Amino acid sequence: MAKSLKDLSREELMDNIHQLKFAAVDLNLYLDTHPDCKPALTDYNNITSDLKAVIAMYEKKYGPLTNFGGAESKHPWSWVDEPWPWESGE
């Protein structure tokens, strides 16, 4: 049985984020040359929705991934808390 998002570790969430971002970029490039491909657009929209959900879960559990308007912050300002995404070895 697959784990739900809330049960994934920090590393598993980041892995999912990387995979979904890769797929979104790949489909974006495909759609640039095949704009009328409805199945690809459907896949892109589904992946984008999944990506938003995984990022939201990561940020809820571990804090923001970006510091410029990508996510709201709880009080106190949490962007300065370590480890920052690029410092966690992921």
matplotlib code that plots the C-alpha trace (Angstrom):
import matplotlib.pyplot as plt

x = [0.0, 1.3, 2.1, -0.1, 1.7, 1.5, 3.4, 6.3, 9.7, 11.4, 13.6, 10.7, 8.8, 11.8, 12.2, 8.6, 9.0, 12.0, 10.3, 7.1, 9.1, 11.0, 7.8, 6.2, 9.2, 9.3, 5.6, 5.9, 8.6, 6.5, 3.4, 5.5, 5.8, 2.4, 0.0, -3.1, -2.2, -5.0, -3.7, -0.3, -2.1, -4.3, -1.1, 0.6, -2.4, -2.5, 1.2, 1.0, -1.8, 0.1, 3.2, 1.3, 0.0, 3.4, 5.0, 2.2, 2.7, 6.5, 6.1, 3.5, 5.8, 9.3, 8.9, 9.1, 11.1, 11.5, 11.7, 10.1, 6.3, 6.1, 4.7, 3.3, 5.3, 4.1, 5.1, 8.0, 9.5, 10.7, 12.8, 15.9, 15.5, 18.0, 18.5, 17.7, 16.6, 20.0, 21.8, 20.0, 22.0, 19.1]
y = [0.0, 3.4, 6.0, 9.1, 12.4, 13.1, 9.9, 10.6, 11.6, 14.9, 13.0, 11.2, 14.5, 16.2, 13.2, 13.5, 17.2, 16.6, 13.9, 16.0, 19.1, 17.1, 15.7, 19.1, 20.7, 17.8, 18.1, 21.9, 21.5, 18.9, 21.2, 24.0, 22.0, 20.1, 22.7, 20.9, 17.6, 17.2, 14.1, 15.8, 18.9, 16.7, 15.0, 18.4, 19.7, 16.6, 16.7, 20.4, 19.7, 16.8, 19.0, 21.8, 19.2, 17.7, 21.2, 22.2, 19.2, 19.7, 23.3, 22.5, 19.9, 21.5, 25.2, 27.1, 25.9, 29.4, 32.8, 35.1, 34.7, 31.0, 30.2, 32.0, 31.9, 31.1, 33.4, 33.7, 34.2, 30.7, 31.1, 31.6, 28.3, 25.6, 23.5, 25.4, 23.2, 23.4, 22.6, 19.3, 17.2, 16.5]
z = [0.0, -1.0, 1.8, 1.9, 1.5, 5.2, 6.0, 3.6, 5.1, 4.2, 1.7, 0.1, -0.3, -1.9, -4.2, -5.3, -5.8, -8.1, -10.1, -10.6, -11.5, -14.1, -15.6, -15.6, -17.5, -19.9, -20.7, -20.9, -23.6, -25.4, -25.3, -26.8, -30.0, -29.7, -28.3, -29.4, -27.8, -25.2, -23.5, -22.8, -21.5, -19.2, -18.0, -17.4, -15.4, -13.3, -12.6, -11.8, -9.3, -7.7, -7.5, -5.7, -3.2, -2.5, -2.1, 0.2, 2.4, 2.4, 3.4, 6.1, 7.7, 7.1, 6.1, 2.8, -0.1, -1.6, 0.1, -2.5, -2.5, -3.1, 0.3, 3.3, 6.5, 10.0, 12.9, 13.5, 10.1, 9.3, 6.1, 8.3, 10.1, 9.1, 7.2, 4.1, 1.2, -0.5, 2.7, 3.5, 1.1, -1.2]

ax = plt.figure().add_subplot(projection="3d")
ax.plot(x, y, z, "-o")
ax.set_aspect("equal")
plt.show()
